[in-house]
Amino acid sequence: MWFSFAGAITLQETSLWSVNSVSKTNGGVVLASGMAEYLPESDSLVSEIFERADKEMYDDKARLKSIKA
């Protein structure tokens, strides 16, 4: 089976959007996340991938904080 990174991101975003929209409305906990794809032409260290994923997570966290319940 072929794994699609873009498809995984879409599934992740759709799932978290559902959870976060209900949680935000009810004053519950929201989940921020970030994903990064391994780029063989530019990634020489695993930490480079984690840094991109971490940045995506913090961008998502900031976006979630800006949404009003």
Buried (B, 14 or more C-beta within 10 A) or exposed (E): EEEEEEEEBEEEEEEBEEEBEEBBEEEEEBEBBBBBEEEEEEBEEEEBBEEBBEEBBEEBBEEBEEEEE
